[in-house]
Amino acid sequence: MKKALVIGAGLGGLATALRLSTQGYRVEIVEKYHQAGGRLNQLKKDGFVFDTGPSFFSMSYEFEEFFKYCKINNPLKFNELDPLHAIYFADREKPFLMHKNLSKLAKEFEGIEPNFEVKARKFLDQAKGIFHDTEYRIVKRNYDSILSYLMALASVPLKHAPKLLKTVWTDLSETFESHEVKVIFSLVAFFLGATPFDTPAVYSLLNYTELEHDGYWNVQGGMYKIVETFLAELEKRNVQIHYGVEITSFENQNGSISAFIDQHGKRWLSDVYIANSDAASFRGMVLNRKKYTETKLDKLEWTLSPFTVYLGVKGKVPNLYHHTYFLGDNFENYANNIFKMSVSPQKPYYYVNVSSKHNPEVAPEGCENIFILCPMPDLRYKKDWTDSETLAENIIADMSKRIGYDLKVNTLTRTIWNPIDWQDNFNLYKGSGLGLAHGLNQVGGLRPANKDEQFGNLYYVGASTVPGTGLPIVVISSRLATERILKDHGN
């Protein structure tokens, strides 16, 4: 029986471990943090339970495919979100509700966007075409070379080419008139850890996935139920996870990794290895590749860093939905500057998730658990986070004013994670929340490959390799990595 060692117990690592165990591999996992999940983690404090990172997902059928592959009856209950989210603008007391039904959504924009439904239908039809014309040609496949990637691109209908040459914002501006509609439809760029002013227009396909294709979902009982379900199945299969283990170096022989070595000098032996650490920084920081030195890594495009606040408050908070965005009045200026700011913004934009709205068991009776995410520049630009408490206070004060509820007075517990915490807890390069960004020079076959270029028994899974970031995309990544391993090494 062949052995596989998975380095990192994030979603990609856990999914790959389960796939390989299904194929007869003996699997072992090492993880730096004290519990599994990576970004998809959980914080318990003072009777409250918080999902620390992802709070919803699209393409729910990818999880169904995964469970079927692993011969598991899916025990998870998925809740469909509709409205998808609420959006507060600084100059508007009532939020816009992002309904999936276009006729219903059109009523949100009455008097703001003439002929909204007709325009939205045309826009979504184009996005639908991009999604289905690239799903199997580009996204759900491995590449053996840049040439194979270019050949795959050449197979995509030429009608989509103009979307490569403009940004999400430019594309939206050619369809819609109102600032509000353009901003709301452009929020999908932030799901990629970027802004609509530097994200290629091809990612309008995300508008199609949210409004039509499959929508957004969360998990009954909290998102961490995904991790707990995976862990329970791994335990049944006698897959051992070693926590507090950080891989720092390696040994190689005859073109293969012969051992990885942890911070205590222990050697970890296996037939094949799968790194669920960042596929770019792992090559630089552990494998010492010249192509991935810190200087060269810093020149790559990275996603925004998360600044997160976990609030447990007493009372049932009004005017907050399960997913709510709070925006300011200077969208373009804010988005164009947030990446490289060296100080915290005075009026930050932020996203709020209140999972107790759907899952009352995650908070004491009569209370709410509030997760606040504020995208921030990574540690290349803002190194000093001694202002974390001040920034959190500003966000809480702003939200309190806008929803008409004093959160500070009613706070029972508060935890802050700044980009340094995210970097240290989960080995996120310079605190980048979602790994490598998705600019045209870092997508598809141009991302760090999921098969190592030097060692024939080392593979990668996760957000910074193919096909990219997002929970269902990482599940696809686990399938692609597994296909590589089985092709090269068999069952």
C-alpha positions as CSV (number, residue, x, y, z in Angstrom):
1,M,0.0,0.0,0.0
2,K,1.5,3.3,-1.1
3,K,1.7,6.2,1.4
4,A,0.9,9.8,0.9
5,L,1.9,12.6,3.3
6,V,-0.3,15.8,3.1
7,I,1.3,19.0,4.4
8,G,-1.5,21.2,5.6
9,A,-5.0,20.4,6.8
10,G,-6.9,23.0,4.9
11,L,-9.9,22.1,2.8
12,G,-7.7,21.1,-0.1
13,G,-5.4,18.9,2.0
14,L,-8.3,17.2,3.7
15,A,-10.2,16.6,0.4
16,T,-7.1,15.2,-1.2
17,A,-6.4,13.0,1.7
18,L,-9.9,11.5,1.5
19,R,-9.7,11.1,-2.3
20,L,-6.4,9.2,-2.0
21,S,-7.6,7.1,0.9
22,T,-10.6,6.1,-1.4
23,Q,-8.0,5.0,-4.0
24,G,-6.2,2.8,-1.5
25,Y,-3.5,5.1,-0.3
26,R,-2.3,5.1,3.3
27,V,-2.5,8.8,4.3
28,E,-0.9,10.9,7.0
29,I,-1.4,14.6,7.5
30,V,0.8,17.2,9.3
31,E,-0.6,20.7,10.2
32,K,1.0,23.7,11.8
33,Y,-2.1,25.1,13.5
34,H,-3.8,23.4,16.5
35,Q,-6.8,22.3,14.5
36,A,-7.7,21.5,10.9
37,G,-9.5,23.7,8.4
38,G,-6.9,26.3,7.4
39,R,-8.9,29.5,6.6
40,L,-12.1,27.5,7.0
41,N,-11.6,27.3,10.7
42,Q,-13.6,27.9,13.9
43,L,-13.2,30.0,17.0
44,K,-15.0,29.2,20.2
45,K,-15.1,31.8,23.0
46,D,-17.4,32.7,25.9
47,G,-20.2,30.5,24.7
48,F,-20.1,31.8,21.1
49,V,-18.9,29.9,18.0
50,F,-17.5,31.7,15.0
51,D,-16.6,30.5,11.5
52,T,-13.3,32.3,11.1
53,G,-13.2,32.6,7.3
54,P,-15.4,31.5,4.4
55,S,-19.1,32.1,5.3
56,F,-20.8,30.9,2.1
57,F,-20.0,29.2,-1.2
58,S,-21.2,28.6,-4.7
59,M,-21.2,25.5,-7.0
60,S,-22.6,23.3,-4.3
61,Y,-22.6,20.4,-6.7
62,E,-18.8,20.2,-6.4
63,F,-19.2,19.0,-2.8
64,E,-21.8,16.4,-4.1
65,E,-19.2,15.2,-6.6
66,F,-16.6,15.0,-3.9
67,F,-18.7,12.9,-1.6
68,K,-19.7,10.6,-4.4
69,Y,-16.1,10.1,-5.4
70,C,-15.2,9.2,-1.8
71,K,-18.2,6.9,-1.4
72,I,-19.6,9.0,1.4
73,N,-23.3,9.8,2.0
74,N,-23.3,13.5,2.3
75,P,-24.4,14.3,5.9
76,L,-24.3,18.1,5.4
77,K,-27.4,20.2,5.0
78,F,-26.9,23.1,2.7
79,N,-29.0,26.3,3.1
80,E,-29.6,28.3,0.0
81,L,-29.3,32.1,0.4
82,D,-31.9,34.4,-1.1
83,P,-31.5,37.2,-0.8
84,L,-27.8,36.6,-1.4
85,H,-26.8,39.6,0.7
86,A,-27.7,43.1,1.7
87,I,-25.7,46.2,0.8
88,Y,-25.6,49.4,2.8
89,F,-24.4,52.6,1.0
90,A,-23.2,55.4,3.2
91,D,-25.8,57.9,1.9
92,R,-28.8,55.5,2.0
93,E,-30.5,54.3,5.2
94,K,-32.2,51.3,3.6
95,P,-30.0,48.5,2.2
96,F,-30.3,47.0,-1.2
97,L,-31.3,43.3,-1.2
98,M,-29.6,41.1,-3.8
99,H,-32.5,38.9,-4.8
100,K,-31.9,36.0,-7.2
101,N,-35.2,36.6,-9.0
102,L,-34.4,39.4,-11.6
103,S,-37.9,40.8,-11.5
104,K,-37.8,41.1,-7.8
105,L,-34.2,42.5,-7.9
106,A,-35.4,45.1,-10.5
107,K,-37.7,46.5,-7.9
108,E,-34.7,47.3,-5.7
109,F,-33.4,49.5,-8.5
110,E,-36.6,51.3,-9.5
111,G,-35.9,54.9,-10.3
112,I,-32.2,54.2,-10.3
113,E,-31.5,51.9,-13.2
114,P,-33.9,52.1,-16.2
115,N,-34.7,48.8,-17.9
116,F,-32.7,46.9,-15.3
117,E,-34.1,43.5,-16.0
118,V,-33.4,43.7,-19.7
119,K,-29.8,44.9,-19.1
120,A,-29.2,42.3,-16.4
121,R,-30.5,39.5,-18.6
122,K,-28.2,40.5,-21.4
123,F,-25.2,40.8,-19.0
124,L,-25.9,37.4,-17.3
125,D,-26.4,35.6,-20.6
126,Q,-22.8,36.8,-21.6
127,A,-21.5,35.7,-18.2
128,K,-23.3,32.3,-18.6
129,G,-21.5,31.8,-22.0
130,I,-18.1,32.5,-20.4
131,F,-18.8,30.1,-17.5
132,H,-19.9,27.1,-19.6
133,D,-17.3,27.7,-22.4
134,T,-14.4,27.7,-19.9
135,E,-15.6,25.3,-17.2
136,Y,-14.1,22.2,-18.8
137,R,-11.8,23.7,-21.3
138,I,-9.9,25.8,-18.8
139,V,-11.0,25.3,-15.1
140,K,-11.5,21.6,-14.6
141,R,-8.3,20.3,-16.1
142,N,-4.5,19.9,-15.6
143,Y,-1.9,21.4,-17.8
144,D,1.5,19.8,-18.7
145,S,3.0,23.0,-20.0
146,I,2.3,26.7,-20.8
147,L,1.8,25.5,-24.4
148,S,-1.0,23.1,-23.4
149,Y,-2.7,26.0,-21.5
150,L,-2.4,28.3,-24.5
151,M,-3.9,25.6,-26.7
152,A,-6.8,25.2,-24.2
153,L,-7.3,29.0,-24.4
154,A,-7.4,28.8,-28.2
155,S,-10.3,26.4,-27.9
156,V,-12.5,29.0,-26.1
157,P,-14.9,30.7,-28.5
158,L,-13.3,34.0,-29.8
159,K,-16.4,36.0,-28.9
160,H,-15.2,36.0,-25.2
161,A,-11.8,37.6,-26.1
162,P,-12.9,41.2,-25.5
163,K,-13.6,40.3,-21.8
164,L,-9.9,39.6,-21.4
165,L,-9.0,43.2,-22.4
166,K,-11.1,45.1,-20.0
167,T,-11.9,45.0,-16.3
168,V,-15.0,44.0,-14.4
169,W,-15.8,47.7,-13.8
170,T,-15.4,48.7,-17.4
171,D,-17.6,45.9,-18.5
172,L,-20.3,46.8,-16.0
173,S,-20.1,50.5,-17.1
174,E,-20.9,49.5,-20.6
175,T,-24.1,47.8,-19.4
176,F,-25.5,49.7,-16.5
177,E,-25.9,53.4,-15.8
178,S,-26.3,53.8,-12.0
179,H,-23.3,53.8,-9.7
180,E,-25.2,51.6,-7.2
181,V,-25.8,48.8,-9.6
182,K,-22.3,48.8,-10.9
183,V,-20.9,48.7,-7.4
184,I,-23.2,45.9,-6.3
185,F,-22.5,43.7,-9.3
186,S,-18.8,44.4,-9.0
187,L,-18.6,43.0,-5.4
188,V,-17.8,39.6,-6.9
189,A,-14.3,40.8,-7.5
190,F,-13.7,41.1,-3.8
191,F,-14.6,37.4,-3.5
192,L,-11.3,36.9,-5.4
193,G,-9.4,39.1,-3.0
194,A,-9.1,41.9,-5.6
195,T,-11.0,44.9,-6.8
196,P,-13.2,45.4,-9.9
197,F,-10.7,47.9,-11.3
198,D,-8.0,45.3,-11.7
199,T,-10.0,42.1,-12.2
200,P,-10.5,40.8,-15.8
201,A,-14.1,41.1,-17.1
202,V,-14.2,37.3,-17.7
203,Y,-14.9,37.0,-13.9
204,S,-18.4,38.4,-14.6
205,L,-19.1,34.7,-14.8
206,L,-19.3,34.9,-11.0
207,N,-22.4,37.1,-11.3
208,Y,-23.9,34.2,-13.3
209,T,-23.0,31.6,-10.6
210,E,-24.5,33.7,-7.8
211,L,-27.7,34.8,-9.5
212,E,-28.6,31.9,-11.8
213,H,-26.3,28.9,-12.0
214,D,-26.3,27.6,-8.4
215,G,-26.5,30.6,-6.1
216,Y,-24.9,30.9,-2.7
217,W,-25.1,28.4,0.1
218,N,-24.0,27.9,3.7
219,V,-24.1,24.9,6.0
220,Q,-26.6,24.2,8.7
221,G,-24.7,24.4,12.0
222,G,-21.9,26.5,10.6
223,M,-19.4,26.3,7.8
224,Y,-16.9,24.4,10.0
225,K,-19.3,21.4,9.8
226,I,-17.6,20.8,6.4
227,V,-14.3,20.3,8.2
228,E,-15.8,18.2,11.0
229,T,-17.4,15.9,8.5
230,F,-14.2,15.4,6.6
231,L,-12.3,14.8,9.9
232,A,-14.9,12.2,11.0
233,E,-14.5,10.3,7.7
234,L,-10.7,10.5,7.9
235,E,-10.8,9.0,11.4
236,K,-12.9,6.1,10.1
237,R,-10.1,5.5,7.6
238,N,-7.4,5.6,10.2
239,V,-5.8,8.8,8.7
240,Q,-3.7,10.4,11.5
241,I,-3.3,14.2,11.7
242,H,-0.3,15.6,13.6
243,Y,-0.9,19.1,14.8
244,G,1.8,21.7,15.7
245,V,4.0,20.4,12.9
246,E,5.6,23.0,10.6
247,I,7.6,21.7,7.6
248,T,10.8,23.7,7.3
249,S,13.2,21.8,5.0
250,F,13.6,18.7,2.9
251,E,15.9,15.9,1.6
252,N,15.9,14.7,-1.9
253,Q,17.4,11.8,-3.9
254,N,17.3,10.9,-7.5
255,G,14.8,13.5,-8.5
256,S,12.4,12.8,-5.7
257,I,11.7,14.1,-2.2
258,S,13.1,11.5,0.2
259,A,11.9,13.3,3.4
260,F,10.4,16.5,4.7
261,I,11.8,17.8,8.0
262,D,9.8,19.8,10.6
263,Q,10.8,22.5,13.0
264,H,12.0,19.9,15.5
265,G,14.2,18.1,13.1
266,K,11.9,15.1,12.7
267,R,11.9,13.5,9.2
268,W,8.6,12.7,7.6
269,L,8.8,9.8,5.0
270,S,6.4,9.0,2.3
271,D,6.0,7.7,-1.3
272,V,4.2,10.9,-2.5
273,Y,3.8,14.3,-0.9
274,I,1.0,16.9,-1.3
275,A,1.6,20.5,-0.1
276,N,-1.5,22.2,0.9
277,S,0.6,25.2,1.9
278,D,0.7,28.1,-0.6
279,A,2.0,26.7,-3.8
280,A,4.2,29.7,-4.5
281,S,5.6,30.5,-1.1
282,F,6.2,26.8,-0.3
283,R,8.5,26.6,-3.3
284,G,10.4,29.6,-2.0
285,M,10.4,29.3,1.7
286,V,10.8,25.5,2.0
287,L,12.3,24.4,-1.3
288,N,14.5,27.5,-1.7
289,R,13.7,27.9,-5.4
290,K,15.4,30.9,-7.0
291,K,12.2,31.6,-9.0
292,Y,10.4,32.1,-5.7
293,T,12.7,34.1,-3.5
294,E,11.0,36.6,-1.2
295,T,12.0,39.4,-3.6
296,K,10.3,37.6,-6.5
297,L,7.3,36.6,-4.4
298,D,6.8,40.2,-3.5
299,K,6.5,41.1,-7.1
300,L,3.7,38.7,-7.7
301,E,0.0,39.8,-7.5
302,W,-1.4,38.8,-4.1
303,T,-5.0,39.0,-2.8
304,L,-6.0,41.4,-0.1
305,S,-5.4,40.6,3.6
306,P,-8.2,39.9,6.0
307,F,-8.7,42.0,9.1
308,T,-11.4,40.2,11.0
309,V,-13.3,40.9,14.2
310,Y,-15.4,38.3,16.0
311,L,-18.1,39.9,18.2
312,G,-20.4,38.2,20.6
313,V,-23.2,40.6,21.5
314,K,-26.3,40.4,23.7
315,G,-29.7,41.1,22.0
316,K,-31.1,40.2,18.6
317,V,-29.5,42.8,16.4
318,P,-31.8,44.6,14.0
319,N,-31.1,45.6,10.4
320,L,-28.4,42.9,9.9
321,Y,-28.9,40.1,7.5
322,H,-27.0,36.8,7.3
323,H,-24.6,38.5,4.8
324,T,-24.3,42.3,4.8
325,Y,-21.9,44.7,3.1
326,F,-21.2,48.2,4.4
327,L,-19.8,50.6,1.8
328,G,-18.7,54.2,1.8
329,D,-19.2,57.0,-0.6
330,N,-15.8,56.9,-2.4
331,F,-15.8,53.5,-4.0
332,E,-13.4,54.1,-6.9
333,N,-10.8,56.0,-4.8
334,Y,-11.1,53.4,-2.0
335,A,-10.7,50.4,-4.2
336,N,-7.8,51.8,-6.2
337,N,-5.9,52.6,-3.0
338,I,-6.7,49.8,-0.6
339,F,-4.0,47.4,-2.0
340,K,-1.0,49.6,-1.2
341,M,-2.1,51.7,1.8
342,S,0.5,51.9,4.6
343,V,-2.1,53.0,7.2
344,S,-5.6,51.8,8.0
345,P,-8.4,53.6,6.1
346,Q,-10.4,56.2,8.1
347,K,-13.7,54.9,6.7
348,P,-13.2,51.3,5.8
349,Y,-15.5,49.1,3.7
350,Y,-16.4,45.8,5.4
351,Y,-18.5,42.7,5.2
352,V,-20.5,41.2,8.1
353,N,-21.8,37.7,8.6
354,V,-24.2,36.8,11.4
355,S,-24.5,33.0,11.3
356,S,-26.7,33.0,14.3
357,K,-29.5,34.3,12.0
358,H,-29.7,30.8,10.5
359,N,-27.9,28.8,13.2
360,P,-29.1,30.0,16.7
361,E,-27.0,27.3,18.4
362,V,-23.8,29.2,17.7
363,A,-24.7,31.9,20.2
364,P,-26.2,31.9,23.7
365,E,-30.0,32.4,23.8
366,G,-30.9,36.0,23.0
367,C,-27.5,36.8,21.5
368,E,-25.8,37.1,18.1
369,N,-22.4,36.1,16.8
370,I,-21.1,38.8,14.4
371,F,-18.1,38.2,12.1
372,I,-16.6,41.3,10.5
373,L,-14.2,41.1,7.5
374,C,-12.4,44.2,6.3
375,P,-10.1,43.7,3.3
376,M,-6.7,45.3,3.9
377,P,-3.4,45.7,2.2
378,D,-1.0,42.8,2.8
379,L,2.1,43.0,4.9
380,R,4.3,44.1,2.0
381,Y,2.6,47.5,2.3
382,K,1.2,47.8,5.9
383,K,3.6,46.2,8.3
384,D,2.5,47.9,11.5
385,W,-0.8,46.6,13.0
386,T,-0.6,48.3,16.4
387,D,-3.7,50.2,15.4
388,S,-5.8,47.0,15.3
389,E,-7.9,48.0,18.3
390,T,-8.5,51.5,16.9
391,L,-9.6,50.1,13.6
392,A,-11.9,47.6,15.2
393,E,-13.5,50.4,17.3
394,N,-14.0,52.5,14.2
395,I,-15.7,49.7,12.3
396,I,-18.0,48.8,15.3
397,A,-18.9,52.5,15.8
398,D,-19.7,52.9,12.1
399,M,-21.8,49.8,12.0
400,S,-23.6,50.7,15.2
401,K,-24.6,54.1,13.8
402,R,-25.8,52.6,10.5
403,I,-28.0,49.8,11.9
404,G,-29.2,51.7,14.9
405,Y,-27.8,49.4,17.6
406,D,-25.0,50.1,20.1
407,L,-22.7,47.1,19.5
408,K,-20.0,48.3,21.8
409,V,-22.3,48.6,24.9
410,N,-23.7,45.2,24.2
411,T,-20.5,43.3,23.4
412,L,-19.9,40.3,25.5
413,T,-16.7,39.0,23.8
414,R,-14.4,40.3,21.1
415,T,-11.5,38.8,19.2
416,I,-9.4,40.5,16.5
417,W,-7.2,38.9,13.9
418,N,-5.1,41.2,11.9
419,P,-3.0,40.2,8.8
420,I,-0.1,39.3,11.1
421,D,-2.3,36.8,12.9
422,W,-3.5,35.3,9.6
423,Q,0.1,35.0,8.4
424,D,1.3,33.4,11.6
425,N,-1.7,31.0,12.1
426,F,-1.9,29.7,8.6
427,N,1.3,30.5,6.8
428,L,-0.4,32.9,4.5
429,Y,2.2,34.7,2.5
430,K,2.5,38.3,3.9
431,G,-1.0,37.8,5.2
432,S,-2.6,37.5,1.8
433,G,-6.1,36.2,2.5
434,L,-6.7,34.1,-0.7
435,G,-3.2,33.5,-2.0
436,L,-2.2,34.5,-5.5
437,A,-4.5,36.9,-7.3
438,H,-6.3,36.1,-10.5
439,G,-4.8,38.6,-13.0
440,L,-4.3,37.3,-16.5
441,N,-0.7,36.4,-15.9
442,Q,-1.7,34.3,-12.9
443,V,-4.6,32.2,-14.0
444,G,-5.0,28.7,-15.5
445,G,-1.7,27.2,-16.6
446,L,0.1,30.4,-15.5
447,R,-0.5,29.7,-11.8
448,P,2.1,27.6,-10.0
449,A,1.6,24.1,-11.2
450,N,0.0,21.4,-9.0
451,K,2.9,19.0,-10.0
452,D,6.3,20.1,-8.9
453,E,8.7,21.0,-11.7
454,Q,11.7,19.2,-10.1
455,F,10.6,16.4,-7.8
456,G,8.4,13.7,-9.3
457,N,6.6,12.8,-6.1
458,L,5.6,16.3,-4.9
459,Y,2.2,17.8,-5.7
460,Y,0.2,20.9,-4.6
461,V,-3.4,21.6,-3.8
462,G,-5.1,24.8,-2.7
463,A,-5.9,28.4,-3.6
464,S,-2.6,29.4,-5.2
465,T,-2.3,26.5,-7.6
466,V,-4.8,25.5,-10.3
467,P,-7.6,26.3,-10.7
468,G,-7.7,29.1,-8.1
469,T,-9.4,30.3,-4.9
470,G,-12.8,29.6,-3.4
471,L,-14.2,26.6,-1.5
472,P,-15.6,24.7,-4.5
473,I,-12.6,25.6,-6.7
474,V,-10.3,24.1,-4.0
475,V,-12.4,21.0,-4.0
476,I,-11.8,20.8,-7.8
477,S,-8.1,21.4,-7.1
478,S,-8.1,18.3,-4.9
479,R,-9.5,16.3,-7.8
480,L,-6.9,17.6,-10.2
481,A,-4.0,16.8,-7.8
482,T,-5.4,13.3,-7.2
483,E,-5.6,12.7,-10.9
484,R,-2.0,13.7,-11.3
485,I,-0.9,11.4,-8.5
486,L,-2.8,8.4,-9.8
487,K,-1.5,8.9,-13.3
488,D,2.1,9.1,-12.1
489,H,2.1,6.6,-9.3
490,G,-1.0,4.5,-9.7
491,N,-3.3,3.2,-6.9
